[in-house]
Amino acid sequence: MSDFLRPRRFAWLGLPSLLAGLGLAACDAAWAQAQDPLVSTPAQIKLGIEKVQLPGDEKMGLVGTTYLVDVGHGFHVGPAAYGAISGQRGGLFTVGVEGGWQRRLAGPLALDLGFYAGGGGGGAAPVGGGLMLRPHADLLWDFGPFLAGLSWSQVRFANGDINSRQLGLVWSARSDFRFVPSDRVGERSAMGGRSGMGFDRLHAVFGAYEPRPGARRNSGGELASTIAFVGTRVERALGDHVYWGLEAGGAASGGVAGYAEYLGTLGTETTVWPGVLTLGGRVALGMGGGGDVGVGGGLLMKAGVYGTLRLTRELGLTLEGGYTRAPQGSFRALHTAASLNWILDDPSDITAPARSIRSEWVGGVERYPAQRNDGSRRMLQAVTLKANRFVTRHVYLSGQAHSAYGGGAGGYTAGLFGAGVQFPVFGPVHAGAEALIGAAGGGGVATQGGAIMQPGAYVGVDLGRSLSLRVGAGKIKSLRAKGLDANVVDVALAFTFGIAGHGNR
C-alpha cells in the first residue's frame, strides 16, 4: 500500500490509540451534529466531445471538460477548458467559465442549457483575438450516478473565422462540493471524507523532453532540441494502490514557446520502505500541441515510472522517467521530471484535529502592452483563473491559467504557480501580494522561449459572506532578455471557502 493512499498514523499508534481516536471522533461527531459548519451543494464533472467545422471544410475534434457547482434553482457555474484532439489543429486550447441551467423534462430525461466564454487558441487556427463563445443545449438521460446524452452547440471565435454548429456527445458525473463558509474557516468540524474538488495530492512539476529521431515541427524542420517544461498535477485515490488525476504543463525553453498539454492520468503505487520510499507507474491521455511541435490533431499519450522520497509527512520529492508520443503526429520523446508533491486533505486520518483550511477560487481579466515577435507592442487582454490554498493564516500557494481573448493574440496562454500573502486592512478591505513563475507562449507574443515571472499586488473588498472584488497591478516579464516586459492591471472576483485538511492547525 502507498504512503499516500494508506490510512495515516495507524501503524505508529497501535490499537489502543486507534480505539481512543475512534472514541474522540464519536464525541466530536455528536458535538458537530448541531454546529458543524460544513455546507454541501451538488456538483458535476462534465466531459463532451464534438466535431467542429473550420473554414475550407476542415474538421477538428474538440473536447471540453467542466466542473460545475449548483448555485440554486437549477443554475450551475464553474471553470471549463476546451481543446483540439483530432484534425490538424493540435495545440488549440481555451480556458474560461461556463454557466448553465438544468431541468428534468419527464422521467429520466433532462434538459441542460448553458453558455461558455473563454480565451485561448493555438494550432495556427483562425481564432482572431482568442475569445471563444459556446452556447449549448444538451438532452440527457439520467442513469443515476451519471447523465449522458446528445449536445447541440455553436462554437464561435468572436474576432476570428470559426463559427460552427454541430451535434456532440456529453457525459456528466454527479458529485458534491463540500465546503465551509469563509467566516467559519478554521472551526472544528466532524466532516468526513473529501471536500472542495476532492483532490488528495498536488505536484509542482519541472521536467524535460528529449525528442526522438523523426520528431518534427509542424513547419517541417527537425525537432531536435531539449524542451524544458513546467506544470502541475492533482491526484485522487481510488483505493489502496490506485489513483487518478489531471495534469497541465507548458514549455519553458527549447524554442517551442506556446507548447502546452492537458491530460488525465491513471496510476498505481506501493510503498517499499514505509515512510521513506514509494514506487509507482502511471499512464496519461489528453491534448497537447502549439509551439510548432508536430502533434497532428492534438491527441497525446504518455507513460512513466517513478519513485517518491518522503521529506516530511506531507511533502515528498518524486523523480519520473517515461515516454511521450502524439499518435496523430511525429512528436516522440523520452521525458524526465522532478516534482515536489504535497499531500492535501488526507481524509483517511481520523486521529488528527479536523480543521478547515482556507481556499480561494479567483476569476477575472488582465490587461497589459505585450511585446510581439514582429517587434510591435500592442495591448493584450486575457482571462485569468486562479486557485489559492493557504498554508498558514496569511500565506498561500497559487496555481493559475491565463489565456488571451483580445488584442490579436489568440493562442497566447500562460501557466503560473507561486506563493502569496494576504492581510486584512480594515473592515471589509484586505490586501495581498504574490510572486509567480511559469511558462507562456503563442499568439505571436515575445516570451523568448516561454519562461516568465509575474509578481503583483492587489486590494480587495468583501461583497458578501464569501465573495470579494479585487483590483491589482504588477509586472510580467520574460526570464530572457529582449522579451515580454510590461506592467499589468487586473480585476477579479474571488470566492473564499474552507476545505477539510490538517495543515492549518
LINZI-V582245 format. One record per residue. N is the residue number from 1. SS is DSSP state (@ for helix, = for strand, . for the rest). PSI is psi as a letter, one per 20 degrees, with the letter a starting at -180 (NA if undefined). NEAR is the number of other C-alpha atoms within 12 Angstrom. Layout:
n/ss/psi/near
N/SS/PSI/NEAR
N/SS/PSI/NEAR
This chain:
n/ss/psi/near
1/./q/25
2/./q/32
3/./h/39
4/./h/49
5/./i/33
6/./q/28
7/./p/24
8/./p/28
9/./i/24
10/@/g/22
11/@/h/16
12/@/h/14
13/@/h/17
14/@/r/14
15/@/g/13
16/@/g/13
17/@/h/18
18/@/g/22
19/@/h/16
20/@/g/18
21/@/g/23
22/@/h/20
23/@/g/16
24/@/h/20
25/@/h/26
26/@/g/19
27/@/g/15
28/@/h/24
29/@/g/21
30/@/g/16
31/@/h/17
32/@/i/20
33/@/h/17
34/@/i/12
35/@/i/18
36/./p/27
37/./i/30
38/=/p/36
39/=/p/25
40/=/p/26
41/=/q/24
42/=/q/26
43/=/r/32
44/=/q/31
45/=/p/32
46/=/p/37
47/=/p/31
48/=/q/35
49/=/p/31
50/=/r/32
51/=/o/31
52/=/q/36
53/=/p/30
54/=/r/28
55/./q/16
56/./k/11
57/./k/13
58/=/q/19
59/=/q/24
60/=/p/34
61/=/p/35
62/=/p/43
63/=/p/37
64/=/p/42
65/=/p/36
66/=/q/35
67/=/o/33
68/=/p/35
69/=/p/35
70/=/p/26
71/=/j/19
72/=/q/15
73/./k/12
74/./i/23
75/=/q/24
76/=/q/32
77/=/q/30
78/=/r/35
79/=/q/37
80/=/q/36
81/=/q/40
82/=/q/45
83/=/q/51
84/=/q/46
85/=/i/42
86/=/r/35
87/./c/29
88/./j/32
89/./k/42
90/./p/49
91/./i/54
92/./o/53
93/=/q/55
94/=/q/53
95/=/q/45
96/=/b/44
97/=/q/39
98/=/q/34
99/=/q/31
100/=/r/34
101/=/p/26
102/=/p/30
103/=/p/25
104/=/p/19
105/=/g/15
106/=/p/12
107/./c/13
108/./j/18
109/=/p/21
110/=/q/27
111/=/p/28
112/=/o/35
113/=/p/27
114/=/r/31
115/=/p/31
116/=/q/36
117/=/p/36
118/=/r/49
119/=/q/52
120/=/b/55
121/=/b/54
122/./a/47
123/./k/44
124/./k/35
125/./q/38
126/./m/32
127/./i/40
128/./c/31
129/./i/38
130/./i/46
131/=/o/43
132/=/p/45
133/=/p/35
134/=/n/39
135/=/q/29
136/=/q/34
137/=/p/30
138/=/p/35
139/=/o/31
140/=/q/33
141/=/p/28
142/=/o/25
143/./j/17
144/./e/15
145/./i/16
146/=/r/22
147/=/q/31
148/=/q/30
149/=/b/28
150/=/q/27
151/=/p/34
152/=/p/30
153/=/r/34
154/=/p/29
155/=/o/39
156/=/p/33
157/=/o/34
158/./h/28
159/./j/25
160/./a/30
161/./j/22
162/./p/31
163/=/n/26
164/=/q/30
165/=/p/23
166/=/r/28
167/=/q/25
168/=/r/29
169/=/q/29
170/=/q/32
171/=/p/30
172/=/p/34
173/=/p/26
174/=/q/24
175/=/a/26
176/=/p/24
177/=/o/32
178/=/p/28
179/=/r/42
180/=/p/38
181/=/q/29
182/@/h/28
183/@/i/22
184/@/j/25
185/./p/33
186/./i/32
187/./q/29
188/=/q/31
189/./q/38
190/./k/35
191/./p/39
192/./q/30
193/./a/28
194/./q/32
195/./a/37
196/=/b/40
197/./i/38
198/./j/32
199/./q/31
200/./h/37
201/=/q/35
202/=/p/36
203/=/p/37
204/=/o/36
205/=/p/36
206/=/p/35
207/=/a/31
208/=/q/32
209/=/p/37
210/=/n/28
211/=/q/30
212/./r/22
213/./p/15
214/./i/19
215/./p/32
216/=/r/27
217/=/q/29
218/./h/29
219/./i/19
220/./i/14
221/./r/15
222/=/q/21
223/./n/30
224/./h/23
225/./q/22
226/./p/24
227/=/o/38
228/=/p/33
229/=/q/40
230/=/q/40
231/=/a/42
232/=/q/41
233/=/p/37
234/=/q/34
235/=/q/34
236/=/p/35
237/=/q/35
238/./i/21
239/./b/19
240/./h/20
241/./i/26
242/=/q/26
243/=/r/31
244/=/r/30
245/=/a/32
246/=/q/31
247/=/q/32
248/=/q/42
249/=/r/46
250/=/q/49
251/=/p/45
252/=/i/41
253/=/r/33
254/./j/30
255/./k/29
256/./k/39
257/./p/43
258/./i/51
259/./p/54
260/=/q/54
261/=/q/50
262/=/o/43
263/=/q/39
264/=/q/31
265/=/q/30
266/=/p/30
267/=/r/32
268/=/q/32
269/=/q/31
270/=/q/29
271/=/p/25
272/=/i/18
273/=/n/16
274/./p/22
275/./i/26
276/./g/24
277/=/p/27
278/=/p/32
279/=/q/30
280/=/r/32
281/=/q/29
282/=/q/31
283/=/q/31
284/=/q/33
285/=/p/29
286/=/b/41
287/=/q/49
288/=/r/50
289/=/a/53
290/./r/49
291/./k/47
292/./k/39
293/=/p/49
294/./n/40
295/./j/44
296/./c/38
297/./i/40
298/./i/46
299/=/p/40
300/=/p/40
301/=/q/35
302/=/q/37
303/=/q/28
304/=/r/30
305/=/q/28
306/=/r/29
307/=/q/31
308/=/p/36
309/=/o/32
310/=/p/29
311/./g/18
312/./a/18
313/./h/24
314/./h/28
315/=/q/25
316/=/q/29
317/=/p/30
318/=/p/34
319/=/p/31
320/=/q/32
321/=/q/27
322/=/a/27
323/=/p/28
324/=/p/36
325/=/q/38
326/./o/34
327/./h/26
328/./i/24
329/./a/33
330/./i/33
331/./p/41
332/=/p/32
333/=/q/35
334/=/q/27
335/=/q/30
336/=/q/30
337/=/q/34
338/=/p/29
339/=/q/32
340/=/o/31
341/=/q/31
342/=/o/34
343/=/p/36
344/./e/40
345/./h/43
346/./l/39
347/./i/35
348/./i/29
349/./n/34
350/./i/34
351/./i/30
352/./q/31
353/./p/26
354/./o/39
355/=/q/34
356/=/p/45
357/=/p/41
358/=/p/42
359/=/r/41
360/=/q/36
361/=/p/32
362/=/p/37
363/=/p/37
364/=/b/36
365/=/q/33
366/=/r/37
367/=/p/32
368/=/q/29
369/=/o/28
370/=/p/39
371/=/p/31
372/=/r/28
373/./h/22
374/./j/13
375/./i/14
376/./r/16
377/=/o/22
378/=/q/24
379/=/p/25
380/=/p/40
381/=/p/35
382/=/q/45
383/=/q/40
384/=/p/39
385/=/p/41
386/=/q/39
387/=/p/32
388/=/p/35
389/=/p/40
390/=/p/35
391/./i/26
392/./a/23
393/./h/22
394/./i/24
395/=/p/24
396/=/q/31
397/=/q/32
398/=/p/33
399/=/p/40
400/=/q/39
401/=/p/46
402/=/p/45
403/=/p/51
404/=/q/49
405/=/i/43
406/=/r/36
407/./j/34
408/./k/34
409/./k/43
410/./p/46
411/./i/52
412/./p/53
413/=/q/55
414/=/p/53
415/=/p/45
416/=/q/43
417/=/q/39
418/=/b/31
419/=/q/30
420/=/r/31
421/=/q/28
422/=/p/28
423/=/q/23
424/=/q/18
425/=/f/15
426/=/q/12
427/./c/12
428/./j/21
429/=/p/21
430/=/r/25
431/=/q/28
432/=/r/28
433/=/q/30
434/=/q/33
435/=/p/29
436/=/q/31
437/=/r/34
438/=/b/46
439/=/q/50
440/=/r/50
441/=/r/50
442/./r/47
443/./j/48
444/./j/38
445/=/p/44
446/./m/39
447/./i/43
448/./l/33
449/./h/35
450/./h/45
451/=/p/43
452/=/r/40
453/=/q/31
454/./n/36
455/./q/31
456/=/r/30
457/=/q/29
458/=/r/33
459/=/p/31
460/=/q/31
461/=/p/29
462/=/p/25
463/./i/18
464/./b/17
465/./h/18
466/./i/27
467/=/p/24
468/=/q/30
469/=/p/27
470/=/q/31
471/=/p/30
472/=/r/29
473/=/q/27
474/=/b/27
475/=/q/29
476/=/p/38
477/=/p/36
478/=/q/33
479/./i/24
480/./q/18
481/./q/16
482/./k/19
483/./b/31
484/./p/37
485/=/o/29
486/=/q/32
487/=/p/24
488/=/p/29
489/=/q/30
490/=/q/33
491/=/q/29
492/=/q/30
493/=/p/30
494/=/p/32
495/=/o/33
496/=/p/34
497/=/r/38
498/=/q/43
499/=/q/48
500/=/q/47
501/=/r/45
502/./k/34
503/./g/28
504/./m/29
505/./NA/20
